[in-house]
């Protein structure tokens, strides 16, 4: 990476024996096949991936946030790997993804894959580590997903005050 973000990224899925690669300006691939995000335009029909923190208090807040999201999208999946979830967005297996992941090695390569596959990525910097930090999606649903998450976060925080 440099001051502009990721330059190159590699993610390997040992269960599927898939190697995902991306270079800034060079596209994103799984093996030799070029990756493209979905053309999903309706958030209500989007399949969304997410993950949860290891700390119980953070998971409680994240559960409240998820409650504000799940009824507004087609469905939510949790696979357990931020980098593979982001690769799934890049490859069109998921329409969107959000999580509170903050370690760069967990998300930087995946974010580059999404961007190089035509998707959008928003990096947030909340004070609370339980709140979403990475939002990635097909371009047409990105702003709506950001708004939905902001509303869900606000409701979740208000419910514990």
N, C-alpha and C positions, 0 to 999 in steps of 0.2 A: 504494500500500500504506500501511498504518498499523500500529500496534502489534499489531493482530490478524491481520496478514497481508495478502494481496491483496484489493483492493477491486474492481478491474476488470482483465480480461485480454483480449488480442486476439492471435491467431495466424493468419497467412495462409500457406496452402500454394499456392505459385504453380504447381506441377505439376498440381494437381487443381483449381485456381481455387476453393479453399474458404476461407471466412473463419469462424474459430471465435471466439466471444465468450463472456464470462462476467462477471457482476457478483455480488458477494457478496450472497447472499440472493435473487438474481434468476434463477438457473438458468444453464445452459450451452447453447450453440446452435452449430450449423453452418448458416450462412444463417439461415433461419427455423425450421429443425427443431431441436427440443429434443434434447439429448444425454442418454443414460443409460448407465452402465457395465453390463457383463454381470452376470448373476445366477450366475456361476460359483461353485460351492460345493466343487469338488474340485481341489486344486492340481495333481494328477497330470494333469489334462486341460486345464490352463491354457496359453494361448499368451502368452509373456512377451517383452517388448522390453527391450533393454539397449543400452549404448554402451560405448566404450572410450576411454581416455586417449590423448593424443598421445605421451606419454613412454613409451619402450620398457619401462623397468623397471616402471612402473605397469601397462602392458598385460600383462606377464608374470604379475603377481600377479592381475590381473583375470581372466586366462585360467584360472588355478587355481581361482578362485572360481566361474567359470562352469562348470568341470568338475564342481563339487559341486552345481550347480543343474540342468544340462541333463538328467540322467538321472531327475530327480524331477518334471519338468513335461512337457507335451505336446511343446513345441518352443520355441526361442528365435529371435527375429528381431533384426536390427540394421539400422535404417533410416538412422541418422546424424544425427538431429535430436532432441534431448531434448524440445523444445517440441512437435514433431509426434508423437513417441511418446506423450507425455502426452495430447495431443488424441485419439490413437487409443485410449487407455484410456478416456477420457471418452465416446467415441463407440461403444465396444463392439467395436472392431476388434482390440484386444489386451485380454487379461484382466488383465495386470499389466505393470509396468515397474520397473526399478531401474537406477541408474547412480551414478557418483561425481561427476557434474556439480555444480559449486559456484557458478558465476556466476549471480546471481539472474535476469538477463535470459534465461538459457537454460531456466529451469524454473518461475519464479513464476506466469506466466500459465497454463501447463499444469497446475500443481498446483491452481490455482483452478478450472479447467475440470473436473478430476477430482472435486474436492469438490462442486462445484455439480451434477455429473451423478450424485451419489449414491455416489461412491467414497471410499476412504480414502487418505490420504497421510501417510507418516512421514518426517520430516526428521531425519537423523542428523548428528552432528558429530564424526566420527572424526579422530584426529590424523594419520593417513596419508591423503593425498589420493587414493590409489588405491582406497580402500574405499568401498562404497556410501554415498551421502548422501541420495538420494531413493528412496523406495519407494512406489509407487502401485498400487492394484488395486481390484478388486471387493471389497466389504466381507467377504464370507464366506471369502475365501482370504487376507486380509491378514495375520492373525496367523500362519498357517502359513507364508506367504512370508517374513515377518520371521524366524521360527525357522530356516527352511531357509537363509536368507542368513547368519544368525549362525553356524550350523554350518559352512557353506561357507567363510566368512571364517576361522574358527578353524582348520580343516583346511589352508587355503591358507597361513596364516601359520606353522603348525607345519611345513609341508613345506619352508620356506626357512630354518628355524632350524638 
